[in-house]
Amino acid sequence: MRWEQLLRVTGQQAGSGYLIAPRLVLSSAHVTGGVGAAVRVFRPGASGVYAARVLWCGTPGGRDDAALVEVTDPQWVPPAMRPVVWGRTVTHQPGIACRSWGVPDFAQHEGGATELAQPTGRINPGAGLVGNRYVVELDAHPPAQLGESPWSGISGAAVYCGDLLTGVVAADPAHRAHGALDVVPAYVLLNSDRFREVVTSHGGEAGSGWAPVELQHLSDRHSPTRTATAPATPASLLLARRAIVKFRPGRETLLDQLLEWAKAPGIGVQLITGAGGHGKTRLAHHFAGQLTDQKWTVLWLDPHAPHTDLAVLAQVVTSLLVIIDYAESRVGQVQELLTTLAATTGDRSMKVLLLARTHGDWWNEIPTGSDDIADLTDTAAITELSALDPDPGARAESYRAAVEAFATALPGLPGPTQAHGWAEAADKVLAAPVPEFVEDTSVLTVQMTALTALLDTSSPPSSARAGARGIEDRVLDHEYRYWGHIAASHGLTSLDTPALKDVVATTAVLAPTGGAELDEILGWVPELAEQPLLIRNRTRAWLTSLYPGQEPGVFTGLAPDRVAERLVGRLMLDRTRPCVIEHLTALPLTDTRARQLLTVCTRAAAHPILGPMPGQRLTAWCRTQPDTMLVHAIEVATHVENPTPLTTALDDAITDPTTPTTVLITLHDSLPDTSQALAEIATAMTEALVRRYRTDGTPPETNPALAGSLNNLANRLGDLGRPEDGLAAIEEATRIRRALAQQRPDTYRPALAGSLHNLANRLGALGRHEDGLAAIEEATRIHRALAQQQPDTYRPALAMSLNNLANRLGDLGRPEDGLAASEEATRIHRTLAQQRPDTYRPALAMSLHNLAVRLGDLGRPEDGLAASEEATRIHRTLAQQRPDTYRPALATSLHNLANRLGALGRHEDGLAAIEEATRIRRALAQQRPDTFLPDLAMSLNNLANRLGVLGRHEDGLAAIEEATRIRRALAQQRPDTYLSALANSLNNLAVQRGDLGRHEDGLAAIEEATRIYRALARQRPDTHLAALATSLNNLAVQLGDLAVQRGDHGRPEDGLAAIEEATRIYRALAQQRPDTYLPDLAMSLNNLAVQLGDHGRHEDGLAAIEEGTRMYRALAQQRPDTYLPDLATSLHNLANRLGDLGRHEDGLAAIEEATRIFQRLNERRPGQYDAAIERGERVRSWLTSLPDS
């Protein structure tokens, strides 16, 4: 509340009032009298009494006991003021602080000037709820009795809660001993069409908006409570929140969809994307206004709102819309908001509208916050906003509407053209041809064109300006004129336009918000550095008057962003004078300011019209300041749209032989462990260090620094999908470290163990599992010995080696040994994570992930699921904190979780997990295709399987077709690495096509897969013979299915030949490595038995299935959890073969044993084996129906 707006109102009675527009006073109906009544007003403490009349009047003593009075006196001079914003309580939480200000009788003294009282109190929204009244419980002791009430005279006083006008005092209620006041709520008044009409006619649309009282501390600058500052420059008229141009037609369909979305009960999320200037924020304002008219609570959430303050949203009793602009830069807050809303109860509508420039990587980070958040984003509608006007006629109409709107607003600017004839200027502009706009022109561009066309009538553009210029430049031309005019009014005649540009550009790249921060950075502007304090103070006042913030003294800076970036870009382009941005880069900026400067400059350099020079200069500045700018460029490059100037600077530093090695080391150490945007830079930087160390004078074979860089290089090359190169690097590193460890074991054995660990990974990635096992066993022995001597130092390394050992053992078919290693690793990491969670929780998640795989291999799916769920929870939390580093790990955990859920028959949950993994990997692959496309294809493979199990064969086929396309493209580029993966997808593709009855297409896919595997097996039999056997198995199945579909015998010999070859391969492999391949041989014998039976070779088929059953029986005795289901399936097949030979009793014995096994399994996992039991009953009925042989 402001003293200048307080009034004494005298009509039928004497009362109080509050000025809500330059000539409009809010008071009480029982004070003023009815519509048309004459009243008098004066400002306490000031001279003059003014005539006024009542324009609107509620019911004296009624629920709407309020009035609106127009000051008609020509002598009245209204004070400078901001439009009021009305408030409404939206919760039932008691104790809302409020205040009033008026002229009650008890404050008056006989013969003295009219005095004021300023009571404070609390509103309890539940009190007076039925009668639509607020009751203010006063804080101070009640005044002494005076006449009927000591509060006489305060009727009509405004009641504020925070910055919101929430009601008007009506009465001193009975039975409260003068300790309370009855208040007419603002929402009651706003329900009157006539009340709103009068308010709007005097104060504009801004004067009739309302905001939620309890949420005003959460509201950002887009909220109605933040629209009070008047525009001071032309660019300010372009801000969406000012809505200078009325909302244009063209979004009706989308608005209808949004309104339908809002009607649905419960929580919902909607994302609207579009390029800058396409009207996202303006659309959201319009939609929010529609919902406000329907009594919704609308909150534009402040980006700085503490997450602890969001809890109040759960208390809102109305329907709620929360809007977050620039959502792509507020991922953490979006997650916090959705978490808060997901925990609320009730079915009222609670909607979240997100606005962002793009729908990409950041969106896929949102679900990493929690499963509840993932549930909300999975169902979110995503709309990409196209240009508002689809054709030239519509763009012309938008242009004309903008001209008319800006012509109305421009007289309000306190600038050099305030007295210009803007109405005539608009006529002149509208009479000229409409400028030509390209098809996808944004609405902001159209409006900037209209604004500058008007401004050009007052100050025509100079024809002397050279070079390509855009519409942002034309806006800046007029902005400069206003800067100069307002600077002169602040006594800044010593600063010319270039100096003013430097000042504003400095604020644009460092983003101060006012106060001491603004004073500090003004001292860094060269033109101000030697100026006296008086000039700096005037400069600060000039800036805050140009671009005022939400409160006095707060500064927001030049906007829209496109205009601010163009200013910065022009200064970067100007070679005629020293560049203030370059000057700033040499200062000891804080990390936050350095990153802000690099972010703005990188985006400015991306404006095409400026050409390559700004980017080149930014690159040079980074190179000149390697310890500051270049280091921060590493982080900024991961989140700007076009980081080319920054990555070029890093590339230059890498390739420049004069770059000190110490600088390269600093940059290398600043790189994140994993980063999509910088993966190639990181590899090149590590390669550069390797080259430096090869020539630093130390013999390469005993150079520890070279070995360390080679070790790092192997990891970087592996991340880039270059396993062969990575293997060469780690083999050299291992040789060097082995030699060093022989000379000085105490110093270099730890490093040797680390290289052996990495060597095992590289060998495993290339299918050399035995060699990989040997390497990791040696590493584990070293780490175990070191951990016994120095446990605090080396237990983490021992746990990592154990994890790797478990993987290698699993690859070689030794799951029990692998499980023992994995369990030991998990125990160590759990202990470490309890002691130092920030350091070791990622390692614990990795151990749990591996443990889940090992448990699954041993047929313990429940235990495996528990481990996988814990790993996923940890990775989700880590990905929320550091998405660039941990989202790949979260995707891997979700991929594993889908497998574990599927093994337990929880196919819908498994599908949800793999869908989330696929979304994450798709976003990662868009940023770093070389690194993450293989992972995306893997998830698509898994997704196809999950969809197929749920009968969604068309969707499954689409997923596997995409996976196959990706892997085919990868295999064309790098056949040695990806041909095997392509064949794997072709195998899966054949299955999916077969499920849809497309057996000929399925056969084509499996034949191609078999050809690939056969060629690979010839080159590297140890790696690919098993995969060839699997493909031959599937080929036999596809040939059989095709024969059934055609109703003929098809190619029976080919099918039998395929399964016989597969069996021979598995038999040979099982002889070499029985632990690994006996299960595959047993499976192949099962399929061989079926094929032989179909060929009428029943005795041979029986021999095959009997051998397969014997194998499964032995395996099930060793590992019943894993192999009992396979034994039961084999017995089922045995029963069929025995029945074919007329051995019904033996067949019955086999099928009954199979049924007993399935029934026992079903007791552990109800429902999972119902279908198998049912099939067994059909076989039993068939066997009993056959005549005796």
C-alpha positions, 0 to 999 in steps of 0.5 A, a space after each residue: 500500500 502507498 500513502 499517496 493513494 490513501 483518501 478520505 471519502 465523504 458521502 452519506 457518511 465519512 469513510 476511507 478510500 484507496 486510489 486504484 487508478 489515476 481517477 478511480 477510488 475504491 470505497 464502501 457502498 454505505 459510505 458513498 451512496 448510490 450510483 451518481 451520488 456526489 462525494 468529496 475526497 481529499 488526501 490526508 496530510 495534503 491540501 485540497 478537497 476534490 469533487 467526485 461521483 459514484 460510478 458503481 455501488 454494491 449493496 450497503 451492508 450487503 455481501 458486496 458493500 463496496 463502491 467505485 468513485 470517479 474523481 471528476 474535479 479538473 484540479 485533481 492531479 493524480 499521483 504516479 502509481 502502478 495498477 493494483 492487482 487483486 488478491 484471492 485466498 486459495 487455501 483454507 490455511 489460517 493465519 494469512 498476514 494482512 494490513 489496512 490503512 484508513 481514517 478511523 474515528 479513534 485516530 482523530 483529535 479535535 481540532 487536529 489534522 485528519 490522522 491515519 491508522 494502519 491496523 494489521 492482522 490475520 485472515 483465516 479463510 475458513 471464517 466467514 466462508 459461507 457468507 463470502 466475507 473475510 474476517 480480519 483478526 487484528 494484531 493490536 489490542 482493540 481501541 477503546 469504545 468510541 460511539 457505536 464503534 471506534 472503527 467508524 470511518 475506516 469503512 472503505 479502506 483497502 486490505 492488502 495481503 502482501 502486494 495484493 489488494 484482497 478486500 475492502 473494510 465493511 464493518 466492525 462485526 458484533 461480538 468481537 469487542 472491536 478486535 476484528 474487522 469484516 472485509 468484502 473479498 475482492 473476488 466478490 467484487 470481481 464477480 460483478 461485470 459492471 465492477 470489472 467494466 469500470 475498473 478496466 475502463 480506468 486502469 486497463 486490463 491489468 487493473 482487473 487481474 487477480 492472483 492467489 494470495 498464498 502463492 504470491 511469493 512463488 510468482 515470477 515476473 510473468 505473473 499479474 503481480 509482476 506487470 506493474 512496472 511501466 515500459 520505458 523503451 521501445 524494446 520493452 513493448 515487445 515483452 509477452 507479459 505486457 500483451 501490448 498487441 491483443 491475442 491474435 486468432 490462429 491458435 483456436 484448435 490448440 486452445 480448445 485442446 488445452 481447455 479439454 486437457 484442463 477439464 480432466 480431473 487429477 494431475 496432468 502435464 503439457 509441453 509446448 515448444 517453439 522457436 524464440 518469438 513464436 508466441 509460446 508465452 503469449 499463448 500461455 498468458 491467454 490460456 491462463 486468462 481463460 482459466 482465471 475467468 473460470 475461477 482457476 488458480 494460475 501460478 507462473 512459478 518463479 525460477 528461484 522459488 525454494 523447493 521447500 515452499 512448493 508444499 503450499 500447492 498441495 493446500 490449494 482448494 481450487 483447480 490449479 494451473 502452474 506455468 513454467 517458462 524456459 522449462 529447458 533450463 529449469 529441469 530440477 525445479 520441474 522435477 520438484 514441482 511434479 514430485 510435490 503435486 504427485 504426492 497430493 490427494 483428491 481429484 481436483 484438477 492440477 495441471 502443469 504447462 511447460 514452455 520451452 524452445 525445444 523438445 529434446 535432451 532436457 525433456 528426457 531428463 525430467 522422468 529421471 527424478 522418480 517413477 511418479 514423475 515418469 508416470 506423469 511425463 509418459 502421458 504428457 501431450 507435447 505440441 510444437 508451436 508453428 509460426 502463428 500466421 500460415 499465409 501472407 494474408 494472415 501475416 499482413 493482418 498481424 502486422 496491421 494489428 501490431 501497428 495499431 497496438 503499438 501506436 496506442 502504447 508509444 505515447 506512454 513511453 517517456 522518451 524523445 517522441 512522446 509528443 509525436 503524432 502516433 495516430 497519424 504515423 499509424 495511418 501512414 504506415 498502414 497506407 504503405 505496402 505490408 512488408 514481405 515476410 518469409 513463410 515461417 516468420 515468427 510473431 515476434 519478428 512481425 511485431 518488431 517490424 511493425 514497431 520499427 515502422 512506426 518509430 521510423 516515422 519519428 526518426 527515419 533510419 540512416 542510409 549510411 549504415 553499411 553491412 547486413 542488418 536485421 530487424 533486431 538491429 532496427 529495434 536497437 537503433 531506436 533503443 539507442 535514442 531512448 537511452 540517450 534521452 533518458 541518460 540526459 535526464 539523469 545528467 549523463 551527458 558525458 557518456 556517448 552512445 558507444 559508452 552506453 552500449 558498453 554499459 548495457 552490453 556488460 549487464 547483458 553478459 553478466 546479468 546483475 540484478 541490482 544493488 551492490 552487484 550492479 555497482 560492482 560491474 559498472 566499475 568494470 566498464 572502461 568508460 566508467 572506471 575513472 568516473 566519479 561515484 556520482 556518475 556511476 550512481 547516475 548510471 545505475 539509476 539510468 539502467 534501473 529506469 530503462 529496465 526496472 525489475 519487480 521491486 524498486 532498485 531491481 534491474 532486469 536488463 535488455 529484452 527480448 533475448 534476441 535483441 540483447 544478443 544482437 547488441 552483444 553480437 554487434 559489439 563483438 563484430 565492431 573492430 573500430 574500437 576496443 570491445 568491452 566484452 574482450 575487456 571483461 574476459 580478462 577480469 577475474 570473474 566468478 565462475 557463474 559470471 564467466 559461464 554467463 558471459 560465454 553463454 550469451 556470447 555463444 548465442 550471439 555469435 550464432 545469429 547468422 546475419 553477423 557472419 563468422 567474425 563474432 564466433 571467431 573473436 569468441 574463440 580467440 578470447 577463449 584461447 587468450 584466457 585458457 585458465 578461465 574462459 577456456 576452462 569454463 568453455 568446457 561446461 558451457 559447450 554442453 548446454 548451448 545450442 551451437 557451441 562451435 566457437 567454444 569447441 573450436 577454441 578447445 580444438 585449437 588448443 589441442 592442435 596448437 603445438 605451442 599450447 603448454 602441456 600444463 594447460 592441456 592437463 588442466 583442460 583434460 582434468 576439467 572434462 567430465 568423465 562422460 559427456 555427449 557434447 565433448 566426447 570427441 574433444 576429450 578423445 582428441 585432448 587425450 591423444 594430444 597428451 599421449 603425443 606430448 608424453 611420447 616426445 618429452 624426453 622420457 623413454 616411452 617404455 618406462 614413461 608413467 605419464 604416457 601410460 596414464 594418458 594411454 589408459 585414459 585414451 583407451 576409455 575415451 576411445 571405447 566411449 566413442 565406439 572404437 574398441 580396436 583402437 582402445 585395445 591397442 592403447 590399453 595394451 601399450 599402457 599395460 606393457 609400460 606399467 608392467 615394466 615399471 612395476 617390475 622395477 618399483 612394485 610398491 609404486 606402480 603395482 596399483 597402476 598396473 592393476 588399473 590398466 589390467 582392469 581396463 584391458 579386460 574390458 577392452 578384450 571383452 568388448 571384442 569377444 576375447 573373453 578368456 583373455 579378458 578373464 586372465 587380465 581381470 584375474 591378475 588385476 583382482 589378485 593385485 588389488 586384493 593384496 593391496 587392499 589387505 595392506 591398505 584397505 582404506 586406499 584400495 578396497 574401492 579398486 578391489 570392488 571394481 575389479 571384482 565387478 569386472 571379474 564377475 562380468 568376465 566369468 558370466 561371459 564364460 558360463 561360470 555364473 556361480 563364480 561370477 555371483 560370488 565375485 559380484 556379491 563381494 563387490 556389492 558388499 564392499 561398495 555398500 560399506 563405502 557408500 554408507 561412509 561416503 555416499 557422494 563418492 561411492 553411490 555411483 559405484 554401488 549402483 553399478 555393483 547392484 546392476 551387475 549383481 542383478 544380472 548374475 542373479 538372473 543368470 542363476 534363476 533367482 529373478 526375485 533377488 535379481 529384481 530387488 538388486 536392479 530396482 535399487 540400482 535404478 533408484 540410485 541412478 535416477 537420483 544421480 541423473 537428476 543431480 548430474 544428467 550429463 554424466 549419469 543419464 547413460 547409466 540410468 538408461 542401462 539400469 532401466 534396460 536391465 530392470 526391464 529384463 528382470 521384470 520380464 523374467 517374473 512375468 511383469 511384462 507391463 512394468 517391464 515395458 514401461 522401464 524399457 520405454 523410458 530407457 529408449 527415450 533416454 537413449 534416443 535423446 543421447 543418440 541425437 546429441 552423440 550418435 557415434 557413441 549412443 546409437 548402438 545403445 539405442 539400437 540395443 534398447 529398441 531390440 529389448 523394446 521389441 521383445 517386451 512389446 511382442 510378449 504383450 501381443 503388440 506385434 505391430 509396435 514391436 515390429 516398428 521398434 525392431 525395424 528401427 533397430 535394424 536400420 540403425 545397426 545396418 547403417 553402423 555396420 556399413 561404416 564399421 563392419 568389424 564392430 557392428 555386423 554382429 549386432 546387425 545380425 542380432 537385430 535381424 534374428 529378432 526381426 525375423 521373430 517379429 515378422 513371424 509373429 505377424 504371419 509374415 513368414 516369407 519376410 521373416 525367412 529373408 531376415 533370418 537368412 541374412 542374419 545366418 549369412 552374416 554370422 557364417 562369414 563372421 564365424 569363419 573369421 573369428 570362430 571363438 567369438 561368433 560360432 555360438 551366434 551362428 548356431 542360434 541363428 541356424 536354430 531360428 532359421 529352422 523355426 522360420 522354415 517350419 512356420 512358413 511351411 505351415 502357413 503355405 499348407 505344404 512341406 516347404 523346405 523341410 530338408 533345409 530346416 532339418 539341415 539348419 538345426 542339425 548344423 546348429 546342434 553340431 556347433 553346440 556339441 563342439 562348443 560344449 565339449 570345449 566349454 560345457 559350463 557355457 554351452 551345455 544349456 544351448 546344446 540341450 535347447 538345440 536337441 529339443 528343436 532337433 527332435 521336433 524337426 525329426 518328428 516332423 520328418 517322420 523320423 520318430 526314433 531319431 527324434 526320440 533319441 535327440 529329445 532323450 539326450 536333451 532331457 538328460 542334459 536338462 535333468 543334470 543341469 536342473 540338479 545343479 541349478 534348479 532355479 534356472 533349469 527346472 522350467 527347461 527340464 519341464 519343457 523338454 519332458 513335454 517334448 519327450 511325451 510327444 515323441 513317445 506318443 508318436 511311437 505308441 509308447 503311451 505309458 512312458 509318454 504319460 509318465 513324462 507329461 505328468 512329471 512335466 506338469 508336476 514341475 510346472 505346478 511347483 513353479 506356479 506356486 512360487 510365481 502364480 499364473 506364470 506357468 498356467 499356459 504350460 500346465 494347460 498345454 500339458 493337460 492337452 497332451 495328457 488327454 491326447 495320450 490317453 485317447 490313443 489306442 494301445 500300441 
